[in-house]
Amino acid sequence: MNFPFYIAKRYLFTKTSNNAINIITIIASFGVIVGSLALFVILSGFSGLRTFSYSLLEVSDPDIKITAVKGKSFIFNNSIKSTLENNTNIKEFTKIIEERVFLEYNAKNEIAYIKGVEENYSRITPIDSTINVGNWLQKDFENTAVIGEGISRKLSLGILNFGEPLSIMIPKPGTGFINPTNAFYTLNTQIVGVYSGTEEFTNKFVFVDISAARKLVNYKQHQITGIELKLIDQSKANTISKQLQEQLGNSFKVQTKEQLNEVFYKVINTENFVSYLIFTLIVIIALFNVIGAIIMMIIDKKSNLKTLFSLGVSVKEIKKIFVLQGFLLTFLGMIIGLTLGVVLIYYQLITGKFKITQNLPYPVEFRFSNLFIVVLTITILGYIASKIASSRITKEFIEK
């Protein structure tokens, strides 16, 4: 067995005659355990929160969206159609019409967006899975709409309100005198479903059939505002978007889900990184106890060190003893902390005990990458702390 490692292990697991040193060592170990536990739990929490947030975007945004660079709309021609149909990475695509509109119901008003969609839209994004009241749009019925929870609350509007339709209005284009009694194109709809999701999403859209939207905004037969794509492999989104951009030209803007929600992705990733830095700082503070414990041990074992030095053990090897002791103290504390953290994460995954709301458990996710980050962080910081503490040992210190 390596001599410095043998002595370091003896010093770590053997109580000293000085109770103060024993207490400081226990406190240092406890600090490492709590720091490791907290760091792993917070990283797992943010992983779960990120996955949960991204799952909400699966409903609100497609894998890739194509829009016009200039103007609101463009003509869906055979060239665009063949480009999309010939791309083997595209599972399905759908045409959409989006426009800002004015909503009116029972003397209540709201500004939102109408989104005209084709029958296959629910295969692009799983919007139909978020309908908590009513149903998704059905082809058998005309002038029906699906609204978000936010719009539903603001207008006090539920489903199948046959007494009073929801009026969707858009100003008529033109100049000169405006007749206030005939200033809008109007579409009267009956609500057949209410969808849930992020606050912004549920406050934004009223979904209708694309033919109804085309009639409202007075578009031509093949005139649309965008195309939404579902990919076979979402991980290839960036490559495919660049490929489509080259094929379609500069007249079109091809954006991935991440590009459509650039600010959201940046906020989530920044929060995760800042939280990691904060809890790493807490671990660093806890490791000051390790430095203190090692220094106290060095002072307490000074006579032993003098004996070892006299027997021919070098100063470098004596330093290595306390570097290994500090490293072992940190490593064992980390293992206990991570074990508790893994148990706590799996407990939350199985039971959902800790909740954000009454019906929504706090999302967590076990990832080996988080485990690796904690091990790497604690190991490096523990080694540095041990090196700092052992730097006190010199030949002059031993011989005094």
PLY file of the C-alpha trace (Angstrom):
ply
format ascii 1.0
element vertex 400
property float x
property float y
property float z
element edge 399
property int vertex1
property int vertex2
end_header
0.00 0.00 0.00
1.19 3.53 -0.80
2.73 4.92 2.42
1.24 8.49 2.30
-2.19 7.01 1.50
-1.92 4.56 4.45
-1.05 7.34 6.92
-3.72 9.66 5.47
-6.36 6.96 5.94
-5.23 6.36 9.53
-5.38 10.08 10.33
-8.85 10.41 8.78
-10.56 7.46 10.48
-8.77 7.56 13.83
-10.00 9.95 16.50
-7.44 12.33 17.90
-7.03 13.18 21.58
-8.14 16.73 20.77
-11.97 16.81 20.66
-11.97 20.21 18.94
-10.26 18.67 15.89
-12.78 15.80 15.84
-15.66 18.28 15.93
-14.14 20.45 13.17
-13.62 17.35 11.00
-17.27 16.30 11.49
-18.44 19.84 10.61
-16.22 19.83 7.50
-17.64 16.46 6.42
-21.20 17.65 7.02
-20.52 20.78 4.94
-19.28 18.70 1.99
-22.26 16.33 2.27
-24.79 19.19 2.28
-22.95 21.05 -0.50
-22.84 17.97 -2.75
-26.48 17.17 -2.03
-27.64 20.73 -2.73
-25.62 21.05 -5.94
-26.91 17.76 -7.36
-30.53 18.47 -6.40
-30.49 21.97 -7.90
-28.95 20.69 -11.17
-31.52 17.87 -11.33
-34.30 20.35 -10.61
-33.20 22.64 -13.42
-32.87 19.67 -15.79
-36.45 18.71 -15.00
-37.63 22.30 -15.31
-35.85 22.68 -18.66
-37.40 19.46 -20.00
-40.84 20.52 -18.73
-40.50 23.97 -20.33
-39.32 22.47 -23.61
-42.30 20.09 -23.59
-44.59 23.13 -23.50
-42.82 24.48 -26.59
-43.51 21.17 -28.36
-47.15 22.23 -28.37
-46.76 25.89 -29.28
-44.01 25.71 -31.92
-43.07 23.36 -34.78
-39.62 21.88 -35.39
-39.10 24.36 -38.25
-41.15 27.33 -39.42
-40.90 29.05 -42.81
-42.09 32.65 -43.23
-41.58 35.47 -45.72
-38.74 37.96 -45.19
-40.70 40.85 -46.74
-44.40 41.27 -46.14
-46.76 39.10 -44.15
-47.64 36.53 -46.78
-46.40 34.62 -49.82
-47.77 32.28 -52.47
-47.34 28.56 -51.85
-46.27 27.42 -55.31
-45.21 24.10 -56.82
-41.52 24.93 -56.37
-41.89 25.26 -52.59
-44.12 22.19 -52.47
-41.63 20.00 -54.36
-38.72 21.24 -52.20
-40.53 20.14 -49.06
-41.90 16.87 -50.47
-38.50 15.80 -51.80
-36.75 16.32 -48.45
-36.65 12.90 -46.79
-35.99 14.44 -43.37
-39.40 16.13 -43.29
-42.11 13.93 -41.82
-44.97 16.29 -42.55
-45.71 19.96 -43.25
-48.76 22.21 -43.05
-49.73 25.66 -44.29
-50.90 28.34 -41.85
-52.37 31.84 -41.87
-51.61 34.09 -38.90
-52.91 37.60 -38.39
-53.45 40.01 -35.51
-57.17 40.37 -34.80
-59.68 42.05 -32.54
-61.92 39.73 -30.45
-65.36 40.70 -29.13
-67.72 38.71 -26.95
-70.60 40.04 -24.81
-69.21 43.61 -24.80
-65.75 42.35 -23.78
-62.81 42.99 -26.08
-59.35 41.50 -26.50
-56.51 41.65 -29.02
-55.04 38.31 -30.10
-53.92 36.37 -33.17
-56.02 34.21 -35.41
-54.24 31.09 -36.65
-55.80 29.31 -39.58
-54.61 25.70 -39.75
-55.11 22.69 -41.98
-56.58 19.37 -40.90
-53.13 17.81 -40.34
-51.94 20.56 -37.96
-52.31 18.32 -34.89
-49.69 15.99 -36.44
-47.19 18.87 -36.59
-47.64 19.89 -32.95
-49.67 17.85 -30.41
-52.07 20.76 -29.76
-55.04 18.38 -29.48
-53.43 16.75 -26.42
-53.63 20.06 -24.50
-57.39 20.50 -24.95
-58.74 20.40 -21.39
-62.31 21.44 -22.27
-64.13 20.40 -25.45
-62.43 19.13 -28.62
-59.99 20.13 -31.33
-61.25 21.57 -34.65
-63.33 19.15 -36.69
-63.81 19.33 -40.45
-67.52 18.48 -40.18
-68.34 21.85 -38.62
-67.82 25.33 -40.10
-66.83 28.54 -38.32
-65.65 26.83 -35.16
-62.65 27.91 -33.09
-60.37 26.73 -30.29
-59.09 29.34 -27.83
-56.46 29.41 -25.07
-57.23 29.40 -21.35
-55.96 32.98 -21.06
-58.37 34.30 -23.71
-61.17 32.20 -22.21
-60.69 33.84 -18.80
-60.38 37.38 -20.15
-63.57 37.12 -22.21
-65.45 34.84 -19.75
-65.93 32.53 -22.70
-66.44 28.77 -22.55
-67.30 26.18 -25.17
-70.52 25.90 -27.21
-71.89 29.34 -26.29
-74.59 29.16 -28.95
-76.40 32.21 -27.64
-73.57 34.58 -28.57
-70.72 33.85 -31.01
-67.15 35.05 -30.65
-66.59 37.81 -33.20
-63.13 37.85 -34.78
-62.50 41.14 -36.59
-59.75 42.61 -38.74
-59.69 46.21 -40.07
-60.45 46.62 -43.75
-57.53 48.03 -45.74
-57.83 51.38 -47.53
-57.44 55.13 -47.15
-59.74 58.10 -46.75
-63.03 58.11 -44.88
-63.74 55.06 -42.72
-67.33 54.06 -42.13
-67.38 53.02 -38.43
-70.33 50.69 -39.02
-68.47 48.76 -41.72
-64.77 49.13 -40.79
-63.99 45.44 -40.15
-64.06 42.09 -41.85
-65.82 39.84 -39.32
-65.90 36.12 -38.66
-68.45 34.85 -36.13
-67.37 31.57 -34.56
-68.53 29.06 -31.99
-65.92 27.84 -29.48
-65.54 24.04 -29.46
-62.38 23.72 -27.33
-60.04 25.42 -24.86
-56.33 24.56 -24.85
-53.72 24.93 -22.08
-50.01 25.73 -22.15
-47.68 28.60 -21.32
-49.24 31.90 -20.31
-48.04 33.64 -23.47
-49.35 30.85 -25.71
-52.82 30.65 -24.12
-53.21 34.43 -24.37
-52.15 34.61 -28.01
-54.04 32.36 -30.43
-57.53 31.61 -31.66
-57.33 28.54 -33.90
-59.72 28.23 -36.84
-59.81 26.31 -40.09
-57.45 27.78 -42.70
-60.34 28.39 -45.15
-62.14 30.54 -42.57
-58.95 32.49 -41.85
-58.31 32.98 -45.59
-61.81 34.36 -46.03
-61.42 36.70 -43.06
-58.10 38.22 -44.19
-59.21 38.21 -47.85
-56.27 36.11 -49.12
-56.05 34.33 -52.48
-56.35 30.53 -52.75
-52.65 29.67 -52.23
-51.69 32.76 -50.22
-50.38 31.93 -46.74
-48.25 33.47 -43.99
-46.17 30.44 -43.07
-45.35 26.74 -43.34
-44.72 24.59 -40.27
-42.66 21.39 -40.45
-42.45 18.20 -38.42
-39.09 16.44 -38.74
-38.32 12.74 -38.50
-35.31 13.53 -36.29
-35.52 16.78 -34.30
-31.80 16.70 -33.51
-31.09 17.50 -37.19
-33.19 20.69 -37.12
-30.25 23.09 -37.52
-28.78 21.19 -40.48
-32.12 20.83 -42.24
-33.05 24.51 -41.69
-29.76 25.60 -43.31
-30.38 23.23 -46.20
-33.91 24.56 -46.73
-32.69 28.15 -46.47
-30.26 27.52 -49.36
-32.93 25.83 -51.46
-35.72 28.39 -50.86
-33.48 31.46 -51.11
-33.23 34.76 -49.26
-36.90 35.61 -49.78
-37.77 33.21 -46.96
-36.82 32.96 -43.31
-36.32 29.39 -42.06
-36.25 29.13 -38.25
-35.89 26.21 -35.85
-37.81 25.90 -32.59
-34.76 27.19 -30.72
-34.49 30.23 -32.98
-38.21 30.96 -32.61
-37.75 30.96 -28.82
-34.22 32.33 -28.62
-34.84 34.52 -25.56
-36.59 31.70 -23.69
-33.72 29.27 -24.31
-31.14 31.85 -23.22
-33.03 32.61 -19.99
-33.35 28.92 -19.06
-29.68 28.16 -19.76
-28.48 31.33 -17.99
-30.56 30.55 -14.89
-29.11 27.04 -14.82
-25.53 28.32 -15.08
-26.02 31.06 -12.47
-27.57 28.57 -10.03
-24.59 26.25 -10.57
-22.19 29.11 -9.78
-24.12 30.10 -6.64
-24.17 26.57 -5.23
-20.54 26.03 -6.21
-19.74 29.12 -4.14
-21.58 27.51 -1.21
-19.44 24.37 -1.68
-16.29 26.53 -1.72
-17.34 28.14 1.57
-17.98 24.66 3.03
-14.49 23.57 1.92
-12.94 26.29 4.08
-13.89 23.97 6.95
-11.87 21.23 5.26
-8.86 23.57 5.05
-9.30 24.42 8.74
-9.62 20.76 9.72
-6.45 19.78 7.81
-4.44 22.68 9.28
-5.56 21.75 12.79
-4.59 18.14 12.10
-1.14 19.24 10.86
-0.55 21.23 14.04
-1.79 18.36 16.22
0.41 15.78 14.46
3.54 17.96 14.39
5.51 15.63 16.67
4.55 12.64 14.49
5.64 14.51 11.39
9.03 15.23 13.01
9.42 11.51 13.68
8.49 10.62 10.10
10.93 13.21 8.79
13.69 11.79 10.98
12.97 8.32 9.59
13.63 9.61 6.08
10.17 10.59 4.85
10.51 13.64 2.58
8.61 16.92 3.03
6.90 16.23 -0.30
5.58 12.87 0.96
4.42 14.43 4.25
2.52 17.07 2.27
1.03 14.28 0.18
-0.32 12.64 3.38
-2.51 15.67 4.16
-3.45 16.29 0.53
-4.76 12.71 0.44
-6.48 13.12 3.81
-8.30 16.24 2.64
-9.13 14.61 -0.67
-10.52 11.50 1.07
-12.55 13.65 3.46
-14.04 15.56 0.53
-14.57 12.46 -1.61
-16.37 10.48 1.11
-18.56 13.48 1.95
-19.37 13.86 -1.74
-20.31 10.17 -2.09
-22.69 10.38 0.90
-24.18 13.66 -0.39
-24.69 12.27 -3.91
-26.24 9.08 -2.55
-28.76 11.12 -0.56
-29.33 13.33 -3.61
-30.03 10.38 -5.93
-32.45 8.88 -3.37
-34.23 12.25 -3.02
-34.53 12.72 -6.81
-35.93 9.23 -7.35
-38.31 9.74 -4.42
-39.65 12.86 -6.15
-39.87 11.07 -9.52
-41.86 8.19 -8.00
-44.09 10.04 -5.52
-44.21 13.65 -6.76
-44.25 14.71 -3.11
-42.95 18.24 -3.66
-45.36 20.28 -5.78
-45.37 23.63 -7.58
-49.16 23.73 -7.51
-51.72 21.38 -6.02
-51.74 19.16 -9.11
-48.26 19.78 -10.55
-45.25 18.02 -8.96
-41.96 19.90 -9.19
-40.25 18.50 -12.29
-36.90 16.82 -11.68
-34.74 14.64 -13.91
-31.92 12.24 -13.14
-29.00 12.73 -15.52
-25.54 11.17 -15.38
-24.19 14.45 -16.76
-25.33 16.22 -13.56
-23.69 13.47 -11.50
-20.46 13.93 -13.45
-20.56 17.73 -13.02
-20.92 17.42 -9.23
-18.16 14.78 -8.96
-15.80 16.87 -11.09
-16.59 20.10 -9.22
-16.26 18.67 -5.70
-13.17 16.61 -6.58
-11.28 19.55 -8.07
-12.27 21.97 -5.29
-11.47 19.38 -2.61
-8.04 18.76 -4.09
-7.33 22.51 -4.26
-8.46 22.95 -0.63
-6.18 20.10 0.48
-3.22 21.56 -1.43
-3.80 24.96 0.22
-3.89 23.38 3.69
-0.80 21.19 3.13
1.22 24.13 1.80
1.74 25.10 5.46
4.13 22.14 5.85
7.77 23.09 5.35
11.08 21.71 6.60
11.38 24.63 9.03
7.86 23.95 10.40
8.65 20.28 11.02
12.03 20.87 12.67
10.84 23.60 15.05
0 1
1 2
2 3
3 4
4 5
5 6
6 7
7 8
8 9
9 10
10 11
11 12
12 13
13 14
14 15
15 16
16 17
17 18
18 19
19 20
20 21
21 22
22 23
23 24
24 25
25 26
26 27
27 28
28 29
29 30
30 31
31 32
32 33
33 34
34 35
35 36
36 37
37 38
38 39
39 40
40 41
41 42
42 43
43 44
44 45
45 46
46 47
47 48
48 49
49 50
50 51
51 52
52 53
53 54
54 55
55 56
56 57
57 58
58 59
59 60
60 61
61 62
62 63
63 64
64 65
65 66
66 67
67 68
68 69
69 70
70 71
71 72
72 73
73 74
74 75
75 76
76 77
77 78
78 79
79 80
80 81
81 82
82 83
83 84
84 85
85 86
86 87
87 88
88 89
89 90
90 91
91 92
92 93
93 94
94 95
95 96
96 97
97 98
98 99
99 100
100 101
101 102
102 103
103 104
104 105
105 106
106 107
107 108
108 109
109 110
110 111
111 112
112 113
113 114
114 115
115 116
116 117
117 118
118 119
119 120
120 121
121 122
122 123
123 124
124 125
125 126
126 127
127 128
128 129
129 130
130 131
131 132
132 133
133 134
134 135
135 136
136 137
137 138
138 139
139 140
140 141
141 142
142 143
143 144
144 145
145 146
146 147
147 148
148 149
149 150
150 151
151 152
152 153
153 154
154 155
155 156
156 157
157 158
158 159
159 160
160 161
161 162
162 163
163 164
164 165
165 166
166 167
167 168
168 169
169 170
170 171
171 172
172 173
173 174
174 175
175 176
176 177
177 178
178 179
179 180
180 181
181 182
182 183
183 184
184 185
185 186
186 187
187 188
188 189
189 190
190 191
191 192
192 193
193 194
194 195
195 196
196 197
197 198
198 199
199 200
200 201
201 202
202 203
203 204
204 205
205 206
206 207
207 208
208 209
209 210
210 211
211 212
212 213
213 214
214 215
215 216
216 217
217 218
218 219
219 220
220 221
221 222
222 223
223 224
224 225
225 226
226 227
227 228
228 229
229 230
230 231
231 232
232 233
233 234
234 235
235 236
236 237
237 238
238 239
239 240
240 241
241 242
242 243
243 244
244 245
245 246
246 247
247 248
248 249
249 250
250 251
251 252
252 253
253 254
254 255
255 256
256 257
257 258
258 259
259 260
260 261
261 262
262 263
263 264
264 265
265 266
266 267
267 268
268 269
269 270
270 271
271 272
272 273
273 274
274 275
275 276
276 277
277 278
278 279
279 280
280 281
281 282
282 283
283 284
284 285
285 286
286 287
287 288
288 289
289 290
290 291
291 292
292 293
293 294
294 295
295 296
296 297
297 298
298 299
299 300
300 301
301 302
302 303
303 304
304 305
305 306
306 307
307 308
308 309
309 310
310 311
311 312
312 313
313 314
314 315
315 316
316 317
317 318
318 319
319 320
320 321
321 322
322 323
323 324
324 325
325 326
326 327
327 328
328 329
329 330
330 331
331 332
332 333
333 334
334 335
335 336
336 337
337 338
338 339
339 340
340 341
341 342
342 343
343 344
344 345
345 346
346 347
347 348
348 349
349 350
350 351
351 352
352 353
353 354
354 355
355 356
356 357
357 358
358 359
359 360
360 361
361 362
362 363
363 364
364 365
365 366
366 367
367 368
368 369
369 370
370 371
371 372
372 373
373 374
374 375
375 376
376 377
377 378
378 379
379 380
380 381
381 382
382 383
383 384
384 385
385 386
386 387
387 388
388 389
389 390
390 391
391 392
392 393
393 394
394 395
395 396
396 397
397 398
398 399
